[in-house]
Amino acid sequence: MIRYIKEKYPDLQVIGGNVVTAAQAKNLIDAGIDALRVGMGSGSICITQEVMAVGRPQGTAVYKVAEYARRFGIPVVADGGISTVGHITKALALGASTVMMGSLLAGTSEAPGEYFFSDGVRLKKYRGMGSLDAMEQNRSSQNRYFSESDKLKVAQGVSGSIVDKGSIHKFIPYLVAGIQHGCQDIGAKSLSMLRSMMYSGELKFEKRTNAAQYEGGIHGLHSFEKRLY
């Protein structure tokens, strides 16, 4: 299909995926894709790893695929697992050129859906394309998971709700500023330099114990208010 599209419409750019290994990436690169989307089962509403027994930890997937794809000048889109601005910085540092932010933007005012309140919290409904709700209402969701001819649909996602994040006009500048501060603290003047530092070994990732992760979060307080911007 990719070869046909590229032959029929040579100027059309095609993003292939989703992949999580270099071998999968090779197949799509050989077919002529212009970019790769990386991630399988790591999204907030995705249960692919639980149901289908396939997938890979997102950090490992992004690093392995990006490390291979960069040899051919193919950019990588990190798809899944982005729930904070810190996750964006990590994905970019691991080799991604950009990230997808489904759940991160789903609660904004401009996202589709109506707000509702539950226990005093303003929420908006959010569902995965692999959820039964989506597959029952949209044939495109069935096509994506090759389920259009199945009598019994097997869900690879769930439906849920997400907290109101306000307007995208305030939230996006916060994300951009957060990435800039992250690069500043790391010592990278640009995202290209950030990736170069990682590949050269100047920027390193370390395993963190449960104690270290607890220490790196909010702790030791009786109560607190967490305001991001």
N, C-alpha and C positions, 0 to 999 in steps of 0.2 A: 504493500500500500504506500509506504513512504517513497519507494523508488518511483512508483507511478505518479505520485503527487509532484515530486521534484522534476520529473521529466515533463509532465503536463504544465506545471506552473513553476518554472525554474527560479523566478524571483520571489516566490512565496517561502517565508521562513517557517520551518517546522520544529516544534519542540517535542521530543520523544520521551516516553516514560510510561509508568514510573519504573525506575530501576534502583537496585541497591548494591550491585556488584559490577566490577570492571568487565566481566564476561558479558553481562547483559548490555552494558554500555557499548561494548565493541560491536555487537550486532546492529545496534541502532546507528552508530557512527558510520559503520560500513555501508548502511543503507542510505546515508546522506542527510541525517538530521542536522539541524543548526544549533540545537541546545538540548540539554538533558534535564529531566525532572527527576529528583531523587527522593525516595521515601516510600515506605511500605508498612502500613500498620502503626505509624507513630503519631498520627493526628489525634486530636482530643476526642473526636467522635468516632474514631475508627477502631474496629475490633477484628481486623484482618488477621493479626498475629494470633489472636485467641481462637478464632473460628477456623481459619484456613491453615494454620501452622506454618505460615511463611512470613518473611520480613527480616529486618535487621535493625539493630540499634541505630538511631538516626545519625549520631555523630560519626560512627564508624562508616556508615553508608556514604555520607557526604564526603568524608575524607578519601575513602578508597576510590569512589567514582571520579571525584574532581581531580585526584592525583593522576588518574589514567587519562581523563578527557583533556586535560590541559596540554598534553603532548600533541593534540590535534587542533588546539585552539577552540575547543568546544566549551562554552560556558555551562555552568550547572545552577539549577534552581533547587534550593532546599525546600522540600514540601512536607511539612508535618512537624509537630513538636514545638512550634514557636508560640510560646505563651507569655514571654517577657522580652523586654528590649535586650536583656543580657543574652537570651537565646539567639537573637539576630546576630549579635557580635560574635558569638561562638561559631555559628554557621558560616559566617563570612571568613572568620579566621581559619576554619577547616577547609576552605577552598571554594565555597559557594560564591557565585557572582551576585545572586539575589535570593530572596526568600518569599515563600507564599505565606500569607497571614490570614487564614480563614477565620478561626475562632478569635484571633486577636482583634479583627475589625468587625466581627459579626455583631457586637454589642453597640456599635456606634449609631448615631442618629440617622446617618445616610444609608445604612444597611437595610435590606428588605425586611419586612415584618413589623408587627405592631408590638408596642411595649405592654407589659402587664406587671402586676405586683403580686409578690408571694412573700408572706411573712415580713411585709414592710420593705422589701427589696425590689427595685425596678429592674425587670428582666426583659429579655427578648428571646423568642424561640430560635433554636439553632439545630439543624439536623445534617447528618452526613449523607452524601450521595448514595452510599451503600446501605442506608437504613431502609426498612420496609416502607416507611412513610413516603420516602422519596421515590422508591422503585414502583410503588403502587400508583403514584400520581404522574410520574415522568418516564416516558419510554427511553429518554436519553440516559437516565440512571441505569436502566436495565441493560442497555447496550454497552455501557461502560464496563459492567461486570459480567457481560456475556450471559445474561439471564433472561433475555427477551422471549425465549422459547421454553423456558422452564415452567412447569406447573407449580412447583414448590420453590419459592424464592428463599435464598439463604442470605440473611443479612450480614453485611460486612461493616455496618455502622449503626449508630444509635441516634435517637432524637433527644434533645435536651433543651436547656435554657442557659443563657449567659447574661452576666451582669452588665447593666448600662455603662457605657464608656464615654458618653457625651458625643460631641461633634468631632468628626474626622479632622476638621480644620484646627482643632486644638491637640488632638491625639497624635496625628502624624508629626507635627513639629516636635512633640515630646520624644517620639521614637528617634527622629533624626538627631536631636540633641543628645540623646542617650548613647547612640552609636558613636557620635563625635567624642563624647567624654570617655567612652570605653577605649577608643583608639588613642586618645590622649594619654590615658593612664598606662596603656601598653607601650606607648612610644612610637606609634605608627602615624605618619603624616597623611596617609591615604589608605584606601582599601587595598590597592595594589601592593603597597608596602607591607600591609598587614599580612597578606598571603605570602609574600616573598619572605618575610620574617619566619613564618611557620615552616615553609619548605627548606629554608636554610638552617633551621634548628635554633634560631635565636629566640623564637617564640615557642614555648613548650606547654603541653597539657599534662596535668598530673591527676592521678586517681585521688579521690577524696573519701575518707572514711565517713561513716555515719556521724561520728562526733564532729568531724570537720565541717560537714554540711550543716549540722545543727548550729555550730559556732558561727557559720557564715550567714545565718538567718537572724531574724529578730528573736531574742531570747532574754530571759532574766527580768522581764517586765511584768508588772501586775496587770496592766492594760495599755493599749496603744491605739493610735489612729494612723492608718497607712494611707497617705495621700501621695500619689505619684507625680502630679503636676498641678 
